[in-house]
Amino acid sequence: MSEIETAVRDDLRRRMIARGGPADFKDAEIFELVSAVLGRAAARRDRDVLLLPELLADEQAWKPAAELKFSSHRPMVGPIIVFMKRRLLLPLMRWLFEYSEENFRRQEYVNRLVMACLEELAIENARLRREMEEQRARSTP
């Protein structure tokens, strides 16, 4: 089974290089390491438990907004304008809202996947830094 996986991975690597992928992918070992890190991030079941969204102060800053809000800044005719928007424009544009809503859902999925990848890379970076520091501490008398 591992021979098949290796063949599929090599084929994918060659196709990516042929389409203009990173030159570093010519090294099969680097490609395998990158594939493993991204695979771990994509396979995470707990994409809702990520550190980066917790560090971002405002969820509205990174999460696509799919709500449809009608408002008006005019104090006198504002309620009439909002009523017209809700009763006339909303039914006419509902298809656009539903289409956009699916795209927002997809974008949020991609955002969470990218955040998971970034977190995996940050974890890997932290491990490597710790190992380097331990090696430096051992090598210096």
DSSP file with accessible surface (Angstrom, degrees, kcal/mol):
  #  RESIDUE AA STRUCTURE BP1 BP2  ACC     N-H-->O    O-->H-N    N-H-->O    O-->H-N    TCO  KAPPA ALPHA  PHI   PSI    X-CA   Y-CA   Z-CA
    1    1 A M     >        0   0  166      0, 0.0     4,-2.2     0, 0.0     5,-0.2   0.000 360.0 360.0 360.0 -37.6    0.0    0.0    0.0
    2    2 A S  H  >  +     0   0   79      1,-0.2     4,-2.5     2,-0.2     5,-0.2   0.819 360.0  58.5 -66.8 -28.0    2.8    2.4    0.8
    3    3 A E  H  > S+     0   0  163      2,-0.2     4,-2.4     1,-0.2    -1,-0.2   0.906 106.9  47.3 -65.4 -39.7    4.2    1.9   -2.8
    4    4 A I  H  > S+     0   0  107      2,-0.2     4,-2.7     1,-0.2     5,-0.2   0.930 112.6  48.7 -66.3 -45.2    0.9    3.1   -4.2
    5    5 A E  H  X S+     0   0  101     -4,-2.2     4,-2.7     1,-0.2    -2,-0.2   0.908 111.9  49.8 -61.1 -40.9    0.8    6.1   -1.9
    6    6 A T  H  X S+     0   0   61     -4,-2.5     4,-2.7     2,-0.2    -1,-0.2   0.918 111.3  48.7 -63.6 -42.7    4.4    6.9   -2.8
    7    7 A A  H  X S+     0   0   59     -4,-2.4     4,-2.4     2,-0.2    -2,-0.2   0.918 113.0  47.2 -64.6 -42.1    3.6    6.6   -6.5
    8    8 A V  H  X S+     0   0   92     -4,-2.7     4,-2.5     2,-0.2    -2,-0.2   0.925 113.2  48.8 -65.2 -43.1    0.6    8.9   -6.2
    9    9 A R  H  X S+     0   0   59     -4,-2.7     4,-2.7    -5,-0.2    -2,-0.2   0.919 112.0  48.7 -63.9 -42.1    2.5   11.4   -4.1
   10   10 A D  H  X S+     0   0   42     -4,-2.7     4,-2.6     2,-0.2    -1,-0.2   0.901 111.1  50.3 -64.6 -39.5    5.4   11.5   -6.7
   11   11 A D  H  X S+     0   0   77     -4,-2.4     4,-2.4     2,-0.2    -2,-0.2   0.924 111.7  47.7 -63.5 -44.1    2.9   11.9   -9.5
   12   12 A L  H  X S+     0   0   62     -4,-2.5     4,-2.5     2,-0.2    -2,-0.2   0.926 111.4  51.4 -61.3 -43.9    1.2   14.8   -7.7
   13   13 A R  H  X S+     0   0   33     -4,-2.7     4,-2.3     1,-0.2    -2,-0.2   0.938 110.8  47.7 -60.2 -45.0    4.7   16.3   -7.0
   14   14 A R  H  X S+     0   0  137     -4,-2.6     4,-2.5     1,-0.2    -1,-0.2   0.904 111.7  50.1 -64.3 -41.8    5.6   16.1  -10.7
   15   15 A R  H  X S+     0   0  114     -4,-2.4     4,-1.7     2,-0.2    -1,-0.2   0.903 110.6  49.7 -64.2 -40.0    2.3   17.6  -11.8
   16   16 A M  H  <>S+     0   0   56     -4,-2.5     5,-2.9     2,-0.2    -2,-0.2   0.908 111.9  47.8 -66.2 -40.1    2.7   20.5   -9.4
   17   17 A I  H ><5S+     0   0   43     -4,-2.3     3,-1.6     3,-0.2    -2,-0.2   0.925 110.4  52.5 -64.7 -41.8    6.3   21.2  -10.6
   18   18 A A  H 3<5S+     0   0   87     -4,-2.5    -1,-0.2     1,-0.3    -2,-0.2   0.830 107.7  52.0 -64.2 -30.8    5.1   21.0  -14.2
   19   19 A R  T 3<5S-     0   0  181     -4,-1.7    -1,-0.3    -5,-0.2    -2,-0.2   0.351 132.4 -88.7 -88.3   6.5    2.4   23.6  -13.5
   20   20 A G  T < 5S+     0   0   66     -3,-1.6    -3,-0.2    -4,-0.1    -2,-0.2   0.720  71.7 159.5  98.3  21.5    4.9   26.0  -11.9
   21   21 A G      < -     0   0   26     -5,-2.9    -1,-0.1     1,-0.2    -4,-0.0  -0.077  55.9 -55.9 -67.1 175.8    4.8   24.9   -8.3
   22   22 A P    >   -     0   0   69      0, 0.0     3,-1.6     0, 0.0    -1,-0.2  -0.234  43.2-132.2 -57.3 139.7    7.7   25.7   -5.9
   23   23 A A  G >  S+     0   0   69      1,-0.3     3,-1.9     2,-0.2     4,-0.2   0.788 103.3  71.1 -64.5 -25.8   11.1   24.6   -7.1
   24   24 A D  G >  S+     0   0  112      1,-0.3     3,-1.5     2,-0.2    -1,-0.3   0.722  81.2  74.4 -64.0 -19.4   11.7   23.1   -3.7
   25   25 A F  G <  S+     0   0   26     -3,-1.6    -1,-0.3     1,-0.3    -2,-0.2   0.594  73.8  80.5 -71.7  -7.5    9.2   20.4   -4.5
   26   26 A K  G <  S+     0   0  140     -3,-1.9     2,-0.8    -4,-0.1    -1,-0.3   0.813  79.3  77.1 -64.9 -26.7   11.8   18.9   -6.8
   27   27 A D  S <> S-     0   0   79     -3,-1.5     4,-2.2    -4,-0.2     5,-0.2  -0.763  76.3-155.9 -84.1 113.6   13.2   17.4   -3.6
   28   28 A A  H  > S+     0   0   41     -2,-0.8     4,-2.4     1,-0.2    -1,-0.2   0.847  90.4  55.8 -62.2 -33.1   10.8   14.5   -2.8
   29   29 A E  H  > S+     0   0  134      2,-0.2     4,-2.3     1,-0.2    -1,-0.2   0.923 108.1  47.0 -67.7 -42.4   11.7   14.6    0.9
   30   30 A I  H  > S+     0   0   63     -6,-0.2     4,-2.8     2,-0.2     5,-0.3   0.930 111.9  51.3 -63.4 -43.9   10.7   18.3    1.2
   31   31 A F  H  X S+     0   0   10     -4,-2.2     4,-2.8    -7,-0.3    -2,-0.2   0.921 110.0  49.8 -59.6 -41.4    7.5   17.7   -0.6
   32   32 A E  H  X S+     0   0  101     -4,-2.4     4,-2.3     2,-0.2    -1,-0.2   0.910 111.3  48.4 -65.3 -40.6    6.7   14.8    1.7
   33   33 A L  H  X S+     0   0  106     -4,-2.3     4,-2.3     2,-0.2    -2,-0.2   0.925 113.7  46.3 -65.0 -44.5    7.3   16.9    4.8
   34   34 A V  H  X S+     0   0   52     -4,-2.8     4,-2.6     1,-0.2     5,-0.3   0.936 112.8  50.5 -62.7 -43.9    5.2   19.8    3.5
   35   35 A S  H  X S+     0   0   47     -4,-2.8     4,-2.5    -5,-0.3    -2,-0.2   0.895 109.6  51.2 -61.4 -38.8    2.5   17.3    2.5
   36   36 A A  H  X S+     0   0   47     -4,-2.3     4,-2.4     2,-0.2    -1,-0.2   0.928 111.0  46.9 -66.1 -43.9    2.5   15.8    6.0
   37   37 A V  H  X S+     0   0   16     -4,-2.3     4,-1.9     2,-0.2    -2,-0.2   0.948 116.8  42.9 -63.7 -48.0    2.2   19.2    7.8
   38   38 A L  H  X S+     0   0   80     -4,-2.6     4,-2.5     1,-0.2    -1,-0.2   0.876 112.5  54.6 -67.5 -34.8   -0.7   20.3    5.5
   39   39 A G  H  X S+     0   0   37     -4,-2.5     4,-2.0    -5,-0.3    -1,-0.2   0.899 106.8  50.6 -63.6 -41.1   -2.3   16.9    5.8
   40   40 A R  H  X S+     0   0   98     -4,-2.4     4,-0.7     1,-0.2    -1,-0.2   0.916 112.1  47.6 -61.7 -42.5   -2.2   17.1    9.6
   41   41 A A  H >< S+     0   0    0     -4,-1.9     3,-0.7     1,-0.2    -2,-0.2   0.918 113.5  46.8 -66.1 -42.1   -3.9   20.5    9.5
   42   42 A A  H 3< S+     0   0   43     -4,-2.5    -1,-0.2     1,-0.2    -2,-0.2   0.828 110.9  52.9 -70.0 -28.8   -6.5   19.4    7.0
   43   43 A A  H 3< S+     0   0   68     -4,-2.0    -1,-0.2    -5,-0.2    -2,-0.2   0.562  79.0 120.4 -85.2  -7.1   -7.3   16.2    8.9
   44   44 A R    <<  -     0   0   37     -3,-0.7     3,-0.4    -4,-0.7    72,-0.0  -0.334  47.4-163.1 -61.3 131.0   -7.9   18.0   12.2
   45   45 A R  S    S+     0   0  242      1,-0.2     2,-0.5    -2,-0.1     3,-0.2   0.685  81.8  63.0 -84.6 -20.4  -11.4   17.4   13.5
   46   46 A D    >   +     0   0   78      1,-0.2     3,-2.0     3,-0.1    -1,-0.2  -0.359  53.1 143.7-106.2  53.8  -11.3   20.3   15.9
   47   47 A R  T 3  S+     0   0   49     -2,-0.5    -1,-0.2    -3,-0.4     3,-0.1   0.676  71.1  63.6 -66.9 -14.9  -10.9   23.3   13.5
   48   48 A D  T 3  S+     0   0  120     -3,-0.2     2,-0.7     1,-0.2    -1,-0.3   0.565  92.3  68.0 -82.2  -9.8  -13.1   25.3   15.8
   49   49 A V  S <  S+     0   0   99     -3,-2.0     2,-0.3     4,-0.0    -1,-0.2  -0.721  72.0 139.8-110.1  78.9  -10.5   24.9   18.6
   50   50 A L     >  -     0   0    6     -2,-0.7     4,-0.7    -3,-0.1    66,-0.1  -0.909  51.4-140.1-122.1 149.9   -7.7   27.0   17.2
   51   51 A L  H  > S+     0   0  105     -2,-0.3     4,-1.8     2,-0.2     3,-0.4   0.901  94.7  62.3 -75.4 -41.4   -5.4   29.5   18.9
   52   52 A L  H  > S+     0   0   56      1,-0.2     4,-1.8     2,-0.2     3,-0.4   0.914 101.9  49.1 -58.7 -47.1   -5.3   32.2   16.3
   53   53 A P  H  4 S+     0   0   18      0, 0.0    -1,-0.2     0, 0.0    -2,-0.2   0.866 110.6  53.5 -61.2 -29.9   -9.0   33.1   16.4
   54   54 A E  H  < S+     0   0  150     -4,-0.7    -2,-0.2    -3,-0.4    -3,-0.1   0.839 108.4  49.4 -69.9 -32.1   -8.7   33.3   20.2
   55   55 A L  H  < S+     0   0  123     -4,-1.8     2,-0.4    -3,-0.4    -1,-0.2   0.765  92.4  87.2 -78.0 -26.5   -5.8   35.7   19.8
   56   56 A L  S  < S-     0   0   67     -4,-1.8     3,-0.1    -5,-0.2     6,-0.1  -0.618  73.4-148.0 -74.4 127.7   -7.7   37.9   17.4
   57   57 A A  S    S+     0   0  111     -2,-0.4     2,-0.6     1,-0.2    -1,-0.2   0.894  79.4  43.4 -66.6 -39.4   -9.7   40.4   19.4
   58   58 A D    >   -     0   0   84      1,-0.1     3,-1.3    -3,-0.1     4,-0.5  -0.919  60.0-161.0-119.3 117.5  -12.7   40.7   17.1
   59   59 A E  G >> S+     0   0   88     -2,-0.6     4,-2.5     1,-0.3     3,-1.2   0.844  93.8  63.3 -63.3 -31.2  -14.3   37.8   15.4
   60   60 A Q  G 34 S+     0   0  133      1,-0.2    -1,-0.3     2,-0.2     5,-0.1   0.707  90.9  68.7 -66.8 -16.7  -15.9   40.1   12.9
   61   61 A A  G <4 S+     0   0   82     -3,-1.3    -1,-0.2     1,-0.1    -2,-0.2   0.800 119.1  14.6 -72.4 -27.3  -12.4   41.1   11.7
   62   62 A W  T <4 S+     0   0   34     -3,-1.2    -2,-0.2    -4,-0.5    -1,-0.1   0.603 108.1  84.5-122.4 -18.3  -11.8   37.6   10.2
   63   63 A K  S  < S-     0   0   67     -4,-2.5     2,-0.1     1,-0.0    -1,-0.0  -0.767  81.6-117.4 -93.3 126.7  -15.1   35.9    9.9
   64   64 A P        -     0   0   30      0, 0.0     2,-0.5     0, 0.0    -3,-0.1  -0.376  26.3-129.7 -62.6 136.3  -17.2   36.7    6.8
   65   65 A A        +     0   0   59     -5,-0.1    39,-0.0     1,-0.1    -5,-0.0  -0.784  29.7 174.0 -91.1 124.1  -20.5   38.3    7.7
   66   66 A A        +     0   0   25     -2,-0.5     2,-0.2     2,-0.0    -1,-0.1   0.253  40.0 115.9-112.6   9.5  -23.5   36.7    6.1
   67   67 A E        -     0   0  124      1,-0.0     2,-0.6    34,-0.0    -2,-0.0  -0.529  57.6-141.4 -80.1 149.6  -26.2   38.7    7.8
   68   68 A L        +     0   0   82     -2,-0.2     2,-0.4     2,-0.0    -2,-0.0  -0.941  25.7 179.5-112.3 110.2  -28.5   40.9    5.8
   69   69 A K        -     0   0  166     -2,-0.6     2,-0.5     2,-0.0    -2,-0.0  -0.942  14.1-158.1-116.6 134.0  -29.2   44.1    7.7
   70   70 A F        +     0   0   44     -2,-0.4     2,-0.3     2,-0.0    12,-0.1  -0.930  26.3 150.9-109.5 132.9  -31.4   47.0    6.5
   71   71 A S        -     0   0   88     -2,-0.5     2,-0.3    10,-0.0    -2,-0.0  -0.958  26.3-155.2-151.6 167.9  -30.9   50.4    8.0
   72   72 A S        -     0   0   37     -2,-0.3     6,-0.1     2,-0.1    -2,-0.0  -0.990  15.0-150.4-147.5 144.6  -31.3   54.1    7.2
   73   73 A H  S    S+     0   0  156     -2,-0.3     5,-0.0     5,-0.1    -1,-0.0   0.484  71.3 101.5 -92.1  -4.3  -29.6   57.1    8.6
   74   74 A R     >  -     0   0  122      1,-0.2     4,-0.9     3,-0.1     7,-0.1  -0.714  59.3-157.7 -85.3 123.2  -32.6   59.4    7.9
   75   75 A P  T  4 S+     0   0  120      0, 0.0    -1,-0.2     0, 0.0    -3,-0.0   0.885  84.9  34.4 -71.1 -36.6  -34.6   60.0   11.0
   76   76 A M  T  4 S+     0   0  167      1,-0.1     4,-0.3     2,-0.1    -2,-0.0   0.954 132.2  23.2 -86.4 -52.4  -38.0   60.9    9.4
   77   77 A V  T  > S+     0   0   71      1,-0.2     4,-2.3     2,-0.1     5,-0.2   0.462  97.5  97.2 -95.7   0.1  -38.3   58.8    6.3
   78   78 A G  H  X S+     0   0    4     -4,-0.9     4,-2.9     1,-0.2     5,-0.2   0.914  81.1  50.1 -56.2 -50.3  -35.8   56.1    7.5
   79   79 A P  H  > S+     0   0   89      0, 0.0     4,-2.3     0, 0.0    -1,-0.2   0.891 111.7  49.9 -60.1 -33.7  -38.5   53.6    8.7
   80   80 A I  H  > S+     0   0  109     -4,-0.3     4,-2.5     2,-0.2    -2,-0.2   0.925 111.3  48.4 -69.2 -42.1  -40.4   53.9    5.4
   81   81 A I  H  X S+     0   0   49     -4,-2.3     4,-2.5     2,-0.2    -1,-0.2   0.930 112.1  48.6 -64.0 -43.6  -37.2   53.3    3.4
   82   82 A V  H  X S+     0   0   18     -4,-2.9     4,-2.5     1,-0.2    -1,-0.2   0.919 110.6  51.6 -63.7 -40.9  -36.3   50.3    5.5
   83   83 A F  H  X S+     0   0  115     -4,-2.3     4,-2.6    -5,-0.2     5,-0.3   0.930 110.7  47.9 -60.6 -44.3  -39.8   48.9    5.1
   84   84 A M  H  X>S+     0   0   90     -4,-2.5     4,-2.7     1,-0.2     5,-1.1   0.895 110.6  51.6 -64.3 -40.6  -39.6   49.3    1.3
   85   85 A K  I  <>S+     0   0   65     -4,-2.5     5,-2.3     3,-0.2     4,-0.2   0.921 113.8  43.9 -61.6 -43.7  -36.2   47.6    1.3
   86   86 A R  I  <5S+     0   0  133     -4,-2.5    -2,-0.2     3,-0.2    -1,-0.2   0.887 121.7  37.1 -69.0 -41.0  -37.6   44.7    3.3
   87   87 A R  I  <5S+     0   0  169     -4,-2.6    -2,-0.2    -5,-0.2    -3,-0.2   0.802 132.6  20.2 -85.4 -29.6  -40.8   44.3    1.3
   88   88 A L  I  X5S+     0   0   95     -4,-2.7     4,-1.1    -5,-0.3    -3,-0.2   0.843 127.4  37.2-106.2 -52.5  -39.6   45.1   -2.2
   89   89 A L  I  ><S+     0   0   87     -5,-1.1     4,-2.1    -4,-0.2    -3,-0.2   0.896 110.0  58.7 -74.2 -39.2  -35.9   44.6   -2.5
   90   90 A L  H  ><S+     0   0   31     -5,-2.3     4,-0.9     1,-0.2     3,-0.2   0.939 106.6  46.4 -60.2 -48.1  -35.4   41.6   -0.3
   91   91 A P  H  4 S+     0   0   79      0, 0.0     3,-0.4     0, 0.0     4,-0.3   0.886 114.4  49.4 -61.8 -34.8  -37.8   39.3   -2.3
   92   92 A L  H  < S+     0   0  119     -4,-1.1     3,-0.2     1,-0.2    -2,-0.2   0.829 119.4  37.0 -70.8 -31.1  -36.1   40.4   -5.5
   93   93 A M  H  X S+     0   0   96     -4,-2.1     4,-2.0    -3,-0.2     3,-0.5   0.325  82.4 105.4-105.2   8.6  -32.6   39.8   -4.2
   94   94 A R  H  X S+     0   0  107     -4,-0.9     4,-2.7    -3,-0.4     5,-0.2   0.888  78.3  56.2 -58.2 -39.5  -33.2   36.7   -2.1
   95   95 A W  H  > S+     0   0  164     -4,-0.3     4,-2.3    -3,-0.2    -1,-0.2   0.906 107.4  49.4 -60.7 -37.9  -31.5   34.5   -4.7
   96   96 A L  H  > S+     0   0   73     -3,-0.5     4,-2.7     2,-0.2    -1,-0.2   0.918 110.8  49.8 -68.3 -39.4  -28.4   36.7   -4.5
   97   97 A F  H  X S+     0   0   46     -4,-2.0     4,-2.5     2,-0.2    -2,-0.2   0.930 112.0  47.5 -64.3 -44.3  -28.3   36.5   -0.7
   98   98 A E  H  X S+     0   0  108     -4,-2.7     4,-1.6     2,-0.2    -1,-0.2   0.899 112.9  49.1 -65.6 -39.2  -28.7   32.7   -0.8
   99   99 A Y  H  X S+     0   0  146     -4,-2.3     4,-1.6    -5,-0.2    -2,-0.2   0.937 113.7  46.0 -63.5 -46.0  -25.9   32.4   -3.4
  100  100 A S  H  X S+     0   0   37     -4,-2.7     4,-2.7     1,-0.2    -2,-0.2   0.870 105.6  60.9 -65.8 -35.7  -23.7   34.6   -1.3
  101  101 A E  H  X S+     0   0   72     -4,-2.5     4,-2.2     1,-0.2    -1,-0.2   0.914 104.1  48.8 -60.7 -41.3  -24.5   32.7    1.9
  102  102 A E  H  X S+     0   0   69     -4,-1.6     4,-2.3     1,-0.2    -1,-0.2   0.909 111.4  50.1 -64.8 -40.5  -23.1   29.5    0.4
  103  103 A N  H  X S+     0   0   56     -4,-1.6     4,-2.5     1,-0.2    -2,-0.2   0.885 108.8  51.8 -66.0 -37.4  -19.9   31.3   -0.7
  104  104 A F  H  X S+     0   0   76     -4,-2.7     4,-2.5     2,-0.2    -2,-0.2   0.903 108.8  51.2 -63.4 -40.4  -19.5   32.8    2.8
  105  105 A R  H  X S+     0   0  135     -4,-2.2     4,-2.0     2,-0.2    -2,-0.2   0.931 111.6  46.9 -63.0 -43.7  -19.8   29.3    4.3
  106  106 A R  H  X S+     0   0  144     -4,-2.3     4,-2.5     1,-0.2    -2,-0.2   0.910 111.5  51.4 -63.2 -42.8  -17.1   28.1    1.9
  107  107 A Q  H  X S+     0   0   94     -4,-2.5     4,-2.8     1,-0.2    -2,-0.2   0.901 108.2  51.0 -63.8 -39.6  -14.9   31.0    2.7
  108  108 A E  H  X S+     0   0   49     -4,-2.5     4,-2.5     2,-0.2    -1,-0.2   0.914 109.5  51.4 -64.6 -38.7  -15.2   30.5    6.4
  109  109 A Y  H  X S+     0   0  122     -4,-2.0     4,-2.3     2,-0.2    -2,-0.2   0.944 112.2  46.0 -61.3 -46.2  -14.2   26.8    5.9
  110  110 A V  H  X S+     0   0   66     -4,-2.5     4,-2.9     1,-0.2     5,-0.2   0.919 111.0  53.2 -64.1 -41.5  -11.2   27.9    3.9
  111  111 A N  H  X S+     0   0   36     -4,-2.8     4,-2.5     1,-0.2    -1,-0.2   0.929 111.0  46.0 -59.5 -45.2  -10.3   30.5    6.5
  112  112 A R  H  X S+     0   0   34     -4,-2.5     4,-2.3     2,-0.2    -1,-0.2   0.884 112.2  51.3 -66.6 -36.9  -10.4   27.9    9.3
  113  113 A L  H  X S+     0   0   40     -4,-2.3     4,-2.4     2,-0.2    -2,-0.2   0.928 110.7  48.0 -65.8 -42.5   -8.4   25.5    7.2
  114  114 A V  H  X S+     0   0   87     -4,-2.9     4,-2.7     1,-0.2    -2,-0.2   0.911 111.2  51.1 -64.5 -39.8   -5.7   28.1    6.6
  115  115 A M  H  X S+     0   0   18     -4,-2.5     4,-2.5    -5,-0.2    -1,-0.2   0.898 109.3  50.6 -64.7 -37.9   -5.7   29.0   10.3
  116  116 A A  H  X S+     0   0    0     -4,-2.3     4,-2.4     2,-0.2    -2,-0.2   0.912 111.2  48.6 -65.0 -41.3   -5.2   25.3   11.1
  117  117 A C  H  X S+     0   0   25     -4,-2.4     4,-2.4     2,-0.2    -2,-0.2   0.927 111.6  49.5 -62.3 -44.0   -2.3   25.1    8.6
  118  118 A L  H  X S+     0   0   94     -4,-2.7     4,-2.4     1,-0.2    -2,-0.2   0.908 110.6  50.1 -62.7 -40.6   -0.8   28.2   10.1
  119  119 A E  H  X S+     0   0   34     -4,-2.5     4,-2.6     2,-0.2    -1,-0.2   0.913 109.1  51.2 -65.5 -42.4   -1.1   26.7   13.6
  120  120 A E  H  X S+     0   0   22     -4,-2.4     4,-2.5     1,-0.2    -2,-0.2   0.918 111.7  47.9 -59.3 -42.9    0.5   23.4   12.5
  121  121 A L  H  X S+     0   0   88     -4,-2.4     4,-2.7     2,-0.2    -2,-0.2   0.893 110.7  50.8 -66.1 -38.4    3.4   25.4   11.0
  122  122 A A  H  X S+     0   0   56     -4,-2.4     4,-2.5     2,-0.2    -2,-0.2   0.903 110.9  48.8 -65.8 -40.2    3.8   27.5   14.2
  123  123 A I  H  X S+     0   0   59     -4,-2.6     4,-2.5     2,-0.2    -2,-0.2   0.934 112.5  48.1 -62.8 -46.5    3.8   24.3   16.3
  124  124 A E  H  X S+     0   0   62     -4,-2.5     4,-2.4     1,-0.2    -2,-0.2   0.918 111.9  50.0 -60.7 -41.9    6.5   22.8   14.1
  125  125 A N  H  X S+     0   0   81     -4,-2.7     4,-2.6     1,-0.2    -1,-0.2   0.913 109.9  50.4 -63.1 -43.4    8.5   26.0   14.2
  126  126 A A  H  X S+     0   0   57     -4,-2.5     4,-2.4     2,-0.2    -1,-0.2   0.910 110.6  49.6 -63.3 -41.6    8.3   26.1   18.0
  127  127 A R  H  X S+     0   0  111     -4,-2.5     4,-2.5     2,-0.2    -2,-0.2   0.929 112.0  47.8 -61.5 -45.8    9.5   22.4   18.2
  128  128 A L  H  X S+     0   0   83     -4,-2.4     4,-2.5     1,-0.2    -2,-0.2   0.898 111.3  50.5 -63.9 -39.8   12.4   23.1   15.9
  129  129 A R  H  X S+     0   0  157     -4,-2.6     4,-2.5     2,-0.2    -1,-0.2   0.915 110.6  49.6 -63.3 -42.3   13.4   26.2   17.8
  130  130 A R  H  X S+     0   0  149     -4,-2.4     4,-2.4     2,-0.2    -2,-0.2   0.932 111.2  49.2 -62.9 -43.1   13.3   24.3   21.1
  131  131 A E  H  X S+     0   0   94     -4,-2.5     4,-2.4     1,-0.2    -2,-0.2   0.906 111.0  50.3 -62.8 -41.0   15.4   21.5   19.6
  132  132 A M  H  X S+     0   0   89     -4,-2.5     4,-2.6     1,-0.2    -1,-0.2   0.919 110.8  48.8 -62.7 -43.7   18.0   24.1   18.3
  133  133 A E  H  X S+     0   0  111     -4,-2.5     4,-2.4     2,-0.2    -2,-0.2   0.899 111.0  50.2 -63.6 -39.5   18.2   25.8   21.7
  134  134 A E  H  X S+     0   0   91     -4,-2.4     4,-2.0     2,-0.2    -2,-0.2   0.915 111.3  48.7 -65.5 -40.0   18.7   22.4   23.4
  135  135 A Q  H  X S+     0   0  117     -4,-2.4     4,-2.1     1,-0.2    -2,-0.2   0.904 111.6  49.5 -66.7 -39.9   21.5   21.5   20.9
  136  136 A R  H  X S+     0   0  130     -4,-2.6     4,-1.9     1,-0.2    -1,-0.2   0.902 110.2  50.7 -63.5 -41.7   23.1   24.9   21.5
  137  137 A A  H  < S+     0   0   69     -4,-2.4    -2,-0.2     1,-0.2    -1,-0.2   0.885 113.2  45.8 -65.2 -36.4   23.0   24.4   25.2
  138  138 A R  H  < S+     0   0  179     -4,-2.0    -1,-0.2     1,-0.2    -2,-0.2   0.844 113.9  48.6 -72.7 -34.4   24.6   20.9   24.9
  139  139 A S  H  < S+     0   0   90     -4,-2.1    -2,-0.2    -5,-0.2    -1,-0.2   0.763  97.7  74.9 -82.2 -26.1   27.3   22.1   22.5
  140  140 A T     <        0   0   90     -4,-1.9     0, 0.0    -5,-0.2     0, 0.0  -0.767 360.0 360.0 -89.7 129.3   28.4   25.2   24.5
  141  141 A P              0   0  175      0, 0.0    -1,-0.1     0, 0.0    -2,-0.1  -0.081 360.0 360.0 -76.2 360.0   30.5   24.3   27.6
